[in-house]
Amino acid sequence: LQVPFDARFSYDDEHNILFLNFSELKVKSSDIIERGLENIRAIVEPLGHKVYAVVNYDGFELDPEYEDAYLQSVEDMGRKYFHGVTRFTTSAFMRAKLGEQLGKRGVAPHIFESEEETKSAVRDTLPRT
């Protein structure tokens, strides 16, 4: 079953982490990119501070026609809203491809093989007081 789009975005206030569940998401239009950006803005802007992000890319598909627009949005959101981003996917191909494309844009990819590894990478963040 597909996860409803708006349910793919959840914020953990205690640890200041935004979870983005892009599992099985197919990006085949600029509309889906813009809806994602709107969801991120709606969560982070009212907080008044940057957050950490954890992104699930398992089964993620990005249409080549929208690759530049998507990667530009990743770069822009990262700079504006995130202290850091960790990503995971079990697909070695996706880790390599996404890592290469993000690296070309000067974005640290931080792509792991499992959700557990990804969460471990952000566990050093302290709960906000």
Buried (B, 14 or more C-beta within 10 A) or exposed (E): EEEEEEEBBEBBEEBBBBBBBBBBBEBEEEEBBEBBBEBBEEBBEEBEEBBBBBBBBBBBEBEEEBEEBBBEBBBEBBEEBBBBBBBBBEBEEBBEBBBEBBEEEEBEBBBBEEBEEBBEBBEEBEEEE
